[in-house]
C-alpha cells in the first residue's frame, strides 16, 4: 500500500498535451484479497512459503485526465 499511495502523488504527462495530464490524486483505492494455490503448473516459489495456498492481494486505482500542467504551473 505504501507504493500505491506514493504513486498517487505523481502526474503523467501526455504526449502532445500541454494543458493536461493523468493523475490519481483524490481517487479511491480498491483492495481485495483471497487465498489461492501457491503453485502454478506444479512449480513452487520460495517466497510463497511451504504451504499449498498463499494470500493474494490486488490493489486497483483509476488514473484520470485532469486539465493541469505537471508541477501545477
N, C-alpha and C positions, 0 to 999 in steps of 0.2 A: 504494500500500500504506500510505502514511502516513495517508491519510484514513481508510481502513478500520480501521487499528489505533487511531486516535484515537476513532473512533465506538464501538469495543468498550468504551470506558470509560463510556459513557452508559447510563442506565437510563430506560426509558419507562414512565411511569405509565399505568395502565389506568383508564378512566372507571368510577367506581363501585367500584373495587377499592382498599381501603385497606391491605391486607396484602401485596399482591404487585405485581410489575411485570415488564416484559420486559427481558431482559439478554442480551448477547452475551459477557459475561465468561467466559473459560475455554473458549469454543467454538473449534473448529478452522476455519481458513480453507481454502477450496479455490480454486485458481487454475488457469486453463488459458488457453493462447494458441494462436492459429492465424493463418495468412496467408489473406487473402481479398481480394476485389475492392475497389479504392479508390473505385469509382463506384457509384452507385445510380440506376438508370433513366437512365444516361448523364450524370448530374450529378456533378461532382467538387468537392472542397473543398480549399482551400489548405493547411490543416493536415495533410492526408493526404500531401502531397508530390507530386512529379511522376510517380511510378511507377504501374503498373497494379494493384499489390497494396499492402496495408497490414497491419501486425500488429495483431490484435485481442486484447485481454486482458479476461477475465471473472474477477471475484473474488466468491465467494459466502460467506456466513456465515449461521448459523442463530441467530435470537434465540429464547429460551425463557422460559417463565414461571418466575419464582422468587418464593418467599414471603419477600419482603424489602421494607421501605419504601425509597422513594427517599431517598438520603442515608444509608442504613444506620441510621437512628434508630428 
